[in-house]
Amino acid sequence: QAVAHGGYLYVFGGEFTSPNQERFHHYRDLWRLDLKENTWEQLPNKVGPSARSGHRMIVHPAGKSVLLFGGFYDTGAEIRYYNDVWELTLETMVWKVRSGEDGVALKKGGGGASTLQGPSPRSASHVSASADALYVYGGYCKYAGDGEGDDGDVEKGVTHSDLWRLDLKTWSWEKLKKQGLAPGPRAGATSAVHPAKKRNVLFGGVVDHEIRKGEVIISEFFSDAYAMSLEGGRWFPVTLYADKGAGGDANKGGAAAGEAGTGLEEAERVARGESTNVNFNIRSELTRAAVKIQA
């Protein structure tokens, strides 16, 4: 994950996966790119977040530090998800943990549990920051099977749709009730704050539908947009217009407001071969091991 601020691009962590999906490596190094000179500098990082990818970084509204939330670590035999919050002071390049502890581990044939204060561990969440608050929406996490029933040994992925607010003065979490027409579950969305209108705008994202007890995974991609008032917390859909003279439908593939819950039904139709939809990507049992969320 990377974030740009003050003439520099800061990069922390990330993941390497071999072409045959047999070797994985997660990084915890910290780099800074001078956007004027186009030169890289590796920064000291003895104390800081653990190796991970799928985390989110954003500039603190005060402009003097960078905030990091969540992510995951995958060795092939174990997947660990995080919900911790770290702050990197840009003047001293020193990390401080502000919230959270060790992540929830998913071991092959095992499970994970955690006592939480704040959002559950996840990767690919949507984050934004304004005034004295950090907002976290959605994201993805995978859990081990519960050992019960025919599919008790099958790993289960969960795409979240909860909304949380972190007070940047007290570093305390508050779960917010979604108001208005909020987006459905999704991960990998992107966003930006509109300071003048005091809104946070979210675009796109993806949700995985597990069909036939997880034998087939169909990824549904979104091209819709939503805005959330930073004052009242109310969501409303944003209409996207194409340029004049451009062909096609600007909202093609985007779920219209009020259509929540239809994605799984469409995914099942795609899996049965009854429907063809460019926004649904089929991942069969043969290919699912070679594809992971890289958001």
N, C-alpha and C positions, 0 to 999 in steps of 0.2 A: 504494500500500500504506500502511496506517496501523497504529499501535500505541498503546495507551493505557497511561499510567503516571503516578503521582504527581499526579493531578488534571488531567492534560493528555492530549490526543489529538494525536499527531505524524503528519503526512502528508508523504510524499516522493514526487515524481514522479507517474507515471500517463500515460494516453494519451487523446488526442482523435481520434475517427474520424468523418468526415463521413457523413451518412446514405447518400450514394451510394458510399461506400467509395473515393473518389478522393483524399481528402486525409487525411493522418495527421500528428499532431504529438505528440511525447513531451516530457514536462516533467521538469525537474530542480530545481524549487523546493521549499523546505522550509517547512512551516506548522505552527503550534501552536494548538490550540483549548483555551481555558480552560473546563473542563467545569462550573465553578461559575458563571462570568459569561457563558458562551456567547459569547465574543468570540474572533475570530481574530487572529493575529499572524504576519506573514511573517518568518522568521528569516534572518539572513545565511547565504549558502551559496556563497561564492566558490570554495572548495576542497571537493570532495566527489565523490560518485558521478556518473557521466554520466547524461544523460537516458535514461529507461527506463520500462517497465512490466513486470508479471509478476514483479517481484522480491518478496522476502520480508523482513519486518522483525520483530524480536522483542527483548524487553527482556533485557539481559544478566542472568544470575542474581544478580550482585552488586547490581543495581538502580541503577547509576550511569551506565549508557550503553545505547544501542540498537544492535543489530547488523543489518546489511543483507546479503543474499546474492542474487546472480544477477539474472536478468531478461533482457529483450530490448529491442531498438530497431529499429523498422521504418519505413522511408521510402517503401515501396512498390516501390522498385528494389533495396533492400538490407535484409536482416535480420541483425542482429548479436545474438548471445547472450553472456551473461556468466556467469562463475563466481567473480567477485571478492567479497571480504568487506570491508565497511567498518564502522567503529565510530564512533558519534556520542556524544561525552561530553556529558551533559546539563547539567553545571555551566557549561561554557564554550561549548557548541554548536559544537564543532570536530570535523570529520571526520578520521579517519585510516584509510588503507587497510591492512588486516591480511593479506590474501592475494589472489593473483590479479593479472592484468594486463588487457590489452585483450581484448575478447571475440572469438569466432569469427564471421567474417563469411560470410554466404551472399549472394552476388551473383547476379543473374539470369544464367544461363549460366556461372557460375563455381562455385568451391568454397571451402572454408575448412579450415584445419588449425591445430593449436595444440599446443605441448608443455605438458602439464598436470601439475600437482601438486595432486591433489584431484579432486573431482567435475568432470565435463565441463561446459561451459557449458550453461545451461538456464534455463527460466522455470517458474513455477507449481509449484515443488517444495514439499515438506512440510518445515518446519523446526521444531525444538524446542530448548530449552536447559535444562540442569540442572547444578548444581554448577559444574564447570570445563569443560563441553563443550557444543558446538553440534552437533546432529544434522541431517543433510540426507538426505531419502529421496525418490526418484522425481523427477518433473518432466518437462518436454517441451522438445524442440529440433527444429528443421527443418534439413535438409541439402540442398544442391544435388545433382542427379543426377551420377553418375560418368561420364556420356557414353557408356556402353556399353549395347548391346542396344536393344530397341524402346522401353524406358522410361528410357533413359539421361539424357534431359533433364527428367525429372519430379522435382520436389522431393519429398523423403521426410521424413515426420515420425517421430520416435522418442519413445516414452514410456518413461521409465526406471524401473527397479526396484532400483537399487543403494542401499546405505546407507553413509553416511560420518560420521565423527566428527572435529570440529575441536577440538583442545586450546586452550582460551582463555587458557592461560598461555604456551605456546610458539608458538601460532598455526600448528601443524603438523597436516596432515590424515592420517587413517588410514581405509582402507577396511575396513568390518566385514563379516564373513561373517554372512549372515542365518541365524538359528537358529529352530527351531520352525516354526509355521505362519504365515509372513509374507504380507502382502498382495501381490498381483501388481502389474504395472506400472500406474502411475496418475499423474495430475497434478491440481492443484487441490484436493487433500485439505485438510482442516482438522484441527487437533489442539490438545491441551492436556495439560499435565503434571499428574499427580496426585502431589503431594509426599509425602503420607502413605504411599501404597502404592509410591512410587518407580517409577511407571509413566508412560509416555507413551502417550496414547490418540489414535488416528487415525480419522477418519470420512470416508467418501465419497470423491469424486474422479471422474475421467473418463479414458477412454482412447479414442483415435481409431483405428478400423480402416479402412485404405485398401483399397478393393475395386476390381477392374478397373483395375489399374495407376494407382490414384489418381484415377480419374474420379469415383468415388463415395466419400465419407468418411462413415462411420457412427460416431457418438459413443456410447459405452457409459457410462452413468452408474451409479455405485455408491451404495448406501445401507448398506453394511456397516461394521463397526468392528473395529479391532484394537488391541491393547495391546502395548507393548514394555517389558520390564523394563530399567530404567536401570542395574541392577547387572550382570546377566548378558547383556543384549542379546537375550533370547529373545522371540519373537513368539508371540502366541496370539489367536485370534478372540474377540471380545466379543459375547455374545448380547444382542440388543436386544429388550426387552419392551414391548408396548403397554400403555397405561393400561387398568385394568379397565373393561370395558364399551365400550371403543373397538372399532370394527369394523376388519376388514382384518388383514393379516399384517404385523407390525412389521418382518420381514426381507424383505418383498416387494421384489424388485429387487436385493437384496444377494447377491453371489456367496458361496456357502457355502464353507467351508474345503475345499480339495482340488479345487475346480472350475476351477483356473487352466488357461487354454488353451482353454476352451469359448467365450469371448467372440467370437473371430474366426469360429468356425463359426456362431454365432448371427447375427453381423453379415452373413455371406454369405447366410444364409437370409432375413434381412430384406431384403437388397438384391435377392434374386430374387423377392421377394413371397410367399415360402412361409411367412413367420412375421410376426406383429405383436407387438411388444414395446415397452411404454411407456418402457422404460429405454434404448432405442436411437433416436437421432435421425439421420434420413437427411439427408445434405447432398450433393446431386447436383452435377454439373459446372456447372449453371446458377447454383447458389447458393454453391458452395464459396468463390468469390472474395470473397463478401460476408460470410463468417463466419470469424473467427479465434478462437483460444483467448484469452480475456480472464479470466485466473484471478488 
